[in-house]
Amino acid sequence: MATLDHYLILSAILFCIGIFGLLTRRNAIGVLMSIELMFNSANINFIAFSKFITPEALTGQIFAVFVITVAAAEAAVGLAIVVLMYRNFDIVNVDNINFMKW
Amino acid sequence: MIEYSYIIAFLPLLSYLLIVFFFSKNNKVAHTVSITAILASFVLSVIVFFEVLANHGPHIFEYEWISMPGFELPLSLYIDPLAAVMLLVVTIVSSCVHIYSVGYMHGDPRYPRFFSFLSLFSFSMLGLVISGTFFGTFIFWELVGLTSYLLIGFWFEKKVAADAGKKAFVTTKIGDLGFLAGLLILSAAAGTFNYSEVYHLIENNQIPVIFITAAGILMFCGAIGKSAQFPLHVWLPDAMEGPTPVSALIHAATMVAAGVYLTARIMSIIVVSHSAAITIAYIGGITALLAASIGLVQNDIKRVLAYSTVSQLGYMILALGCGGYTAGTFHLMTHAFFKALLFLGAGSVIHAVHTNDIQFMGGLSKKMPITSKTFFIASLSIAGIFPLSGFWSKDEIFATILHEGHWFLLVLAVLVAGMTAFYMFRLCFLTFTGKPRDEHAYEHAHESPNTMTYPLIFLAILAVCAGWVGIPWLHHGYASFVYFHHPHHPEPNFALMIIGTIVALAGIYLAYLMYYKRAIDPVKMAERFKPVYTFLFNKWYFDELYMGTVIRFTYWFMEVLFRFDQVVIDGFVNFCGKFGLFNSRIWMTFDVYVVDGAVNGAGYITRWFAGGLRRIQSGAVQNYAFVIFLGVVLLILFRMM
């Protein structure tokens, strides 16, 4: 029987993968996908806590829906940035875009 | 009209300004403006004269000028018979000189400037005449000095002319200093500058006599300078370097007349202070003799005339010193006409032969009939031959001296009259009669143009007739118009008239023998009296005396001051400079090492830190994200422990 711990461990693993991808992917698309992973791990946490701690209220689920919405908006903005980046620099590698210094 | 008589003075000023600002390039317009202004002044003067004739005045009009609490310095007009006569004389002579200058200055490169200066000169003198306060008189007095400087040095390319202007200015300035001191003493004692108030106070014995004497003598110093009296007479002969019309103006109507006019204006003082009167009379007498004796032997036509002016001015001053207000001013008037005529005649001669030296003239009467005739008339007048104007005024002066009982001065004055007659006719005979001594100059000689001869003729008429207003038998003559306190009716003194005439005729006859008939050889005479001749020829060595004393002292004093400047003042200044330099070196070191060190050090330290820190900011987003993540992890770990 799957308990809260299982969900939390799954979520933590997903989050770690997301963080890892965020910090190591060179491709901006990959970075965005990693961020989606982190959002989803957060969503799993919401749902898991909702199900095991307050099963009568649906707050966790509603929050998850909001997060998905925000994630969609974030993805749109992120992709727009990536498109502009490509147009301006002909490349979408984040480690090449390091002008914001000194 | 009389309350507007300041217009008489301001018309020439207007002309001066117009010429300077608008017509300084246009000869014709310049002389037209200038002559129009002075002729208009003349017409107004005539009107004023007749008004004063009807009502003697004095007419006083006051104008507010400087007004402060507790201090009032008004300017005023003071038109009395003397001022009215002077206005007339000045404008007549000045008009003649203006018209004459059209011919004389023809072709001069600074022609408009000459006319502007003439206008300014006339303005100064007319202002002096109508001024009703000592202070106003002083202002115009200085203006007269300035303009005479400008005109004497008009041909300033010639060093002698520039020097002569400077000499005139500086010499008269010595006298002016006395005038200033005198008028300050008088106004301090009287508390006012106004003529009328000062006269009133003096006549009511409200000013201590000691102040009056001091003020009188000091103010007379001004007259000594301006009227070229001994011992400040040295500038006038040198002033001959100016253009001849200017000499005529200076000698007849303006500059030198100013001194006599001032002396007449301080008559109240002279009357009260016996010592001042005696001083003035003797200075006049000495000057008359001194100048006449020098005039005997000079060879420059203008210089002879210059010395004759000095001598005649001596007469006027002598008369005024003896209390002869009427006699002195009467001679001033008659002298103005015949002396202007003499100078303009001399100018005409110089214009024709281009030399001033009478030794290179001779026989010019054939070539220049008008000039020679008018010159002879003027000479007869100045010599005092009946019935020309000089006779009447000179006789009036003798009568005044006799009346005062100064026998010594009377003998001296009569002697001077003889000398005057002699040197004037020496001049006439040498210039106009005999054989030409310089054929070349004679060939080129010609009568002057009409603009020059008409003024000569006009002045010749005045030189004959102007004295008739003062004939002693005349009941409403000059003496009942220009008088001090009470009109005095001079009684004709036949003895004096006869003595004067005889002396004058003797002088003329001697000149006739020596220079016309050649019965007495002038050269032999000069040989026989060589020491006297040399002494006179060198003008009593006054220039040398002043050169040796006053000027040498000034130079010596200058040298001392120069040394003082060099050693003490320069030394102090240099020491200050050196000290400042030394001081600044110390502070420079401090600045360089301490202040600059601190500032630069702050900069270095900041850069050193920044150099390390800037490496952290890589610009790569993932680095930042990693750091954030690390921070979060650390926080969590920290919380857990």
HADDOCK unambig.tbl for C-alpha pairs under 7 A between the chains (distance, minus, plus):
assign (segid A and resid 23 and name CA) (segid B and resid 622 and name CA) 5.41 0.50 0.50
assign (segid A and resid 23 and name CA) (segid B and resid 625 and name CA) 6.88 0.50 0.50
assign (segid A and resid 23 and name CA) (segid B and resid 626 and name CA) 6.16 0.50 0.50
assign (segid A and resid 95 and name CA) (segid B and resid 620 and name CA) 5.63 0.50 0.50
assign (segid A and resid 97 and name CA) (segid B and resid 620 and name CA) 6.55 0.50 0.50
assign (segid A and resid 98 and name CA) (segid B and resid 618 and name CA) 6.76 0.50 0.50
assign (segid A and resid 98 and name CA) (segid B and resid 619 and name CA) 4.14 0.50 0.50
assign (segid A and resid 98 and name CA) (segid B and resid 620 and name CA) 4.59 0.50 0.50
assign (segid A and resid 99 and name CA) (segid B and resid 619 and name CA) 5.63 0.50 0.50
assign (segid A and resid 100 and name CA) (segid B and resid 619 and name CA) 4.56 0.50 0.50
assign (segid A and resid 101 and name CA) (segid B and resid 617 and name CA) 5.73 0.50 0.50
assign (segid A and resid 101 and name CA) (segid B and resid 618 and name CA) 5.98 0.50 0.50
assign (segid A and resid 101 and name CA) (segid B and resid 619 and name CA) 4.66 0.50 0.50
assign (segid A and resid 102 and name CA) (segid B and resid 614 and name CA) 6.54 0.50 0.50
assign (segid A and resid 102 and name CA) (segid B and resid 617 and name CA) 6.99 0.50 0.50
